[in-house]
Amino acid sequence: MSEEKNSLDLAAVRELLARQSRVDDSQDMPRGNSFEDAECEAELRALLERLSLEEISGVVEALEPEERLAVWHEVREERGEAILEILSDEVREDLLCDSHLRNEKTSVTAFELRNGRLSQIRVATPYDLRCLKPIWIDLVAPTPEIRAWVGRYYDVQLPNPSNLTDLEASARFYVEDNGEVHLHSDFLLATKDDSRNVAVALILHRDVLFSVRPEELPIFRLQRLRARTQPGYVTDGKDVLLDLYAADAEYSADALEDVYAALEEVSRHVLGTKITDDEAAKILADIAREEDLNGRIRRNVHDTRRAVSFLIRGKSLSSGQIDDARQILRDIESLDGHTSFLFGKINFLMDATVGFININQNKIIKIFSVASVAMLPPTLIASIYGMNFQGWFPELQWEYGYPFSLLLMMVSVAVPFWFFYKKGWLR
């Protein structure tokens, strides 16, 4: 009976997604921009509300990746975290990496270590911190007031995440006189519609990690889920910090794989067929987008390398944590070769596409050049006969003098074309 119900739920979800897709295709507009589309979304949300967490996870795992993402966006956020813990590791990571969190509202979350796992506690007021012994406090888009009362309670200065734009290492990685370790790092956010580097402040104070960021990031959600579901994954704030950098390197590697796949598609198009100017313009836009993402990945891994090297030099890590940090550096080194190769491939595809554009333009210029050269002899003949020198041109008195001049001009056009064609210059 349970399997039959799951099949019915899956069929109902697919039917709503198919209706939504048909509405979008027929009206040729982005999703959610019509009454019918909004009605489909409302029905899908209502259906998901009626299902249990286990039933939703079963439906999500049975769907195709694109359908899975569309359904996930309609799941209420309060239920989302619990559903992620039920999903398989592969599906969970795909959802976190392919979708950006729907809200960017302010949140403060504390994490305690209980039975080897992270326990997540929402913090709304300073009083919520009194009974906690956290190893990690995560602040998303905090207001100045929130940063102030969290900082006062733990005696730590929390920066504004929107002001973390310094490039000098001394301003990004430093240790305060009281032993606070400050790291201002860039974390990659790569989605299908956008890619950027998001500045995050990471502070180690009395073995507690404080992270301050302007928005939710897939890497942080993935880290939280792993630590909550895998016993012994982290033991203190430094473990959490190193695992965030390790997840960042892993996320960058996944983004590089997407760049490889996108450029392979572009290569088949550029090198396999003749392309028009409109197609070339679209290809150039695709190449520029992948070049931008590759550059952001390169910047991200370089920033991560600087941060991890700073932690190793600080001599505050245990021997096991130093081994983990060195493994992160080795992973980053392996990514450098890929980013360099992709830059070369992007330049080649860019040059090839521009070359096709030049060839198409040369063909147009060739038509005008041939036409202008072909019209020179008849223009000369018309100019000579236009002088009306009757003593020099007795044919002007002929009855068929005018047709004779036209015929002469036509022959003067045909002979150069025949000559050039024989030489193969017009082929």
Buried (B, 14 or more C-beta within 10 A) or exposed (E): EEEEEBEEBBEBBBBBBEBBBEBBEEEEEEBEEBEBBBBBBEBBBEBBEEBEBEBBBBBBBBBEEEBBBBBBBBBEEEBBEEBBEBBEEEBBBBBBBBBBBEEEEEBBBBBBBEEEBBBBBEBEEEEEBEEBEBBBBBBBBBEEEBBBBBBEBBEBEBBEBEEBEEEEEEEBBEEEEEEBBBBBBBBBBBEEEEBEBBBBBBBBBEEBBBBBBBBBBBBBBBBBBBBBBEEEBBBBBBBBBBBBBBBBBBBBBBBBEBBBEBBEEBBEBBEEEEBEEEBBEBBBEBBEEBBEBBBBBBBBBBBBBBBBBBBBEEEBBEEEBBEBBEBBBEBBEEBEEBBEEBBEBBEBBBEBBEEBBEEBEEEEEEEEEBEEEBBEBBEEBBEEBEEEEEEEBEEBEEEEEEEBBEEBBEEBBEEBEEEBEEEEEEE
